[in-house]
Each structure stands twice: as C-alpha cells, then as structure tokens.
Amino acid sequence: MTPSSHPSLYVAPSLAHALDALAERGAGGAPLAGGTWIMRAPLRHEAMSPAYVGLGRVAELGRVEVHDDHVVIGAGVTHARLAEALRDVPDLQGLATAAGRSANPAVRRAATVGGNLSTAGFAAADLVPALLCLEAEVDIASRAGVQRLTLEAFLAARDTLEPGRLLTQIRVPRSAARSAHARLPLRKAGDYPVAILSIAVTRDGSGHVARVRVAVGSVEPVARLWPALEAALTGAPLDARSAERAAADLAEDFNGRDGIDAPGWYRVAVLPALARRAVAALL
Ligand SMILES: Cc1cc2nc3c(=O)[nH]c(=O)nc-3n(C[C@H](O)[C@H](O)[C@H](O)COP(=O)(O)OP(=O)(O)OC[C@H]3O[C@@H](n4cnc5c(N)ncnc54)[C@H](O)[C@@H]3O)c2cc1C
C-alpha cells in the first residue's frame, strides 16, 4: 500500500459526531472499533475502507449495566471488560465465558462486542452464538434514529445495512436460569475456534428442561440457532451424555464450511462433544 492510499481516520468524540461522520462519508467510510479485524484485512487480501471513524473515545458506547431483568452492553465494551463485568452473574456465564476465552488476552483487551457482532465474514465470532442463545437484541443507530432488532434479524440484514449505521448497544434479557459456552480451538486455527456451541436453559421444578436455546457458531458462515436439538432437549432431564447423543443424531442439520483451519465435515463432527461439554458446564 502506498502512503497516498492509506485510509483516513477521524476519531469521534461523541456518538452524535460518529453518526454525522459516518453519514457524511457514506459508502466510503466505516466504523473502527478495536481494529482487531480491520488490521488483518491485508492478510485476508481485502481492501480497507478509504476512511474510518474511530469509536474508541465515544463514552456512550462504553457502559455495561447489569439490571435484575436485563443487561445493557455498549458496543464499545471490550471482551475483557465484559468478562469481568459478568463474572458474578450466574445466568450469563455462557456470555462471560465467550468473552473471557475468545482469542488471547491482548486481543480481548482491544476487541469490542460491537465489532464482534458487526464483522461480516467472521464465522468464528464467539459472542454471536453466546448472545443468540440469550435472545439478545441490538440497537442500530443512524442520524435518522435508533432501530431495535433481534440479533437474528440483525445477522440476516447485516450484509445489506446501508452505510452510516452503527450498532450502539446490546440488550440481553435475563430470562434463562443458566447458560454455557463450549468452543474448540485448534492450534493451527490460530486463536479462532473451529466450532462453537452455546446453550441457555431454564428447568422446571422436577429438573426437566422447560426452555432451552442452542446456538452454533463457526460451523456455517453465520452462527444460528439449532431448533431440532432444542426440541430434543425440551421436557427431558438435563444430562450431558443424552445431549451428546441427541446432537450426534441431529448433526446433519449443519452444512459445515471448509476452511484452511478445518474441513466442514470436522466442524460438524465435533458438535456432539461440544453439546456434552456445554451441558456438563451447566450442571
Ligand atoms: C489473532 C486473532 C484471533 C481472534 N480470535 C477470536 C476468537 O476466537 N473469537 C472472537 O470472538 N474474536 C476473536 N478475535 C477478535 C475479533 O477480531 C473481534 O472479536 C471482532 O471480530 C472485531 O472486533 P473489533 O472491535 O476489533 O472490530 P474492528 O476490527 O474495529 O471492526 C470490525 C468490523 O466491524 C465494523 N464495526 C465495528 N464496530 C462497529 C459498530 N459498533 N457498529 C457497526 N459496525 C462496526 C467495522 O467497520 C469492521 O467492518 C481475534 C482477533 C485476532 C487478531
């Protein structure tokens, strides 16, 4: 890259400034959060944006609020800070694990929740399945106002969102009793997991599963829920070996993506073991 082709950087001092700057730059501008994905664009042979709007000084994006019935997470909160903030919140241990085990300590201190959810093309994002199974919603802001979407709806629209949009916060209802996050990192995959399974469960008085959400990441290009496994687990006692068997019976629901780190069939093949580990962590 020649010096003249370096992207420009404007560091926004507030949310309003960030939204103005993104609107003015249109398709030629993009948010820069932790930069951990953007900085590796040359390694992926991807073009960088001509202009970036830095979010690191936007105070409005940096809060975590833990309420009795929900949690609000600013898009600029780093993985490390999120893990720390949720350390003693029993129902959100899946999300705390996802934030606290992703990548490596240096990356966790820089990478943000908003960047994790917004990165198109990042199949192995840990926070996406962790937040999907917790029924998270996201706020998408532009100069015209704020729109709240389920995380599933956001993921479906992510690649086609108009320029000038910023994910500002995540709202997580505290409706599940327990959650867990199991991931399989391989040394040759760098610090990225080849498959991820997140689960959130509420049990009835006799210990049977009353409500369960299961999300799978890194297996297909975008993380998604696993309705067939949810149906298989509902109404039964929560048991790690049964979950492993059910996942093995249903694993062909997934069409694994081939990558240099692992072939698609392998990502699918490890799902039963991840289901066992996730349920064991819940218990
Ligand atoms: C070697 C390595 C290994 C890693 N391993 C893992 C891992 O195992 N699991 C994991 O979850 N993460 C991992 N990460 C971190 C991962 O890159 C980040 O979680 C995330 O994808 C990017 O977050 P960021 O804040 O750095 O975003 P950036 O790199 O700043 O931005 C990424 C993209 O999101 C857009 N964006 C950023 N913030 C917003 C926003 N608020 N609204 C709209 N768009 C936005 C940017 O324009 C850009 O397109 C790893 C990183 C590295 C370098």
The ligand as a Gaussian input file, in Angstrom:
#p B3LYP/6-31G(d) Opt

LIG

0 1
 C       -5.469000     -13.457000      16.035000
 C       -6.872000     -13.097000      16.463000
 C       -7.710000     -14.091000      16.950000
 C       -9.014000     -13.792000      17.336000
 N       -9.802000     -14.800000      17.812000
 C      -11.075000     -14.531000      18.159000
 C      -11.919000     -15.565000      18.648000
 O      -11.530000     -16.715000      18.815000
 N      -13.198000     -15.244000      18.952000
 C      -13.688000     -13.981000      18.826000
 O      -14.853000     -13.754000      19.092000
 N      -12.893000     -12.976000      18.414000
 C      -11.604000     -13.219000      18.075000
 N      -10.795000     -12.204000      17.651000
 C      -11.279000     -10.836000      17.748000
 C      -12.174000     -10.396000      16.595000
 O      -11.391000      -9.823000      15.578000
 C      -13.174000      -9.429000      17.188000
 O      -13.961000     -10.154000      18.099000
 C      -14.155000      -8.763000      16.215000
 O      -14.390000      -9.527000      15.082000
 C      -13.703000      -7.402000      15.771000
 O      -13.860000      -6.526000      16.826000
 P      -13.130000      -5.128000      16.800000
 O      -13.697000      -4.338000      17.916000
 O      -11.670000      -5.308000      16.774000
 O      -13.675000      -4.531000      15.412000
 P      -12.930000      -3.794000      14.223000
 O      -11.800000      -4.597000      13.679000
 O      -12.652000      -2.376000      14.608000
 O      -14.125000      -3.778000      13.152000
 C      -14.591000      -4.982000      12.574000
 C      -15.764000      -4.672000      11.609000
 O      -16.911000      -4.267000      12.347000
 C      -17.310000      -2.931000      11.984000
 N      -17.731000      -2.324000      13.242000
 C      -17.013000      -2.229000      14.398000
 N      -17.773000      -1.694000      15.374000
 C      -18.988000      -1.451000      14.836000
 C      -20.212000      -0.925000      15.348000
 N      -20.339000      -0.533000      16.618000
 N      -21.263000      -0.813000      14.503000
 C      -21.162000      -1.200000      13.204000
 N      -20.039000      -1.721000      12.670000
 C      -18.968000      -1.840000      13.464000
 C      -16.075000      -2.308000      11.344000
 O      -16.408000      -1.274000      10.442000
 C      -15.476000      -3.519000      10.648000
 O      -16.160000      -3.788000       9.454000
 C       -9.492000     -12.479000      17.238000
 C       -8.660000     -11.470000      16.734000
 C       -7.357000     -11.775000      16.344000
 C       -6.497000     -10.670000      15.829000

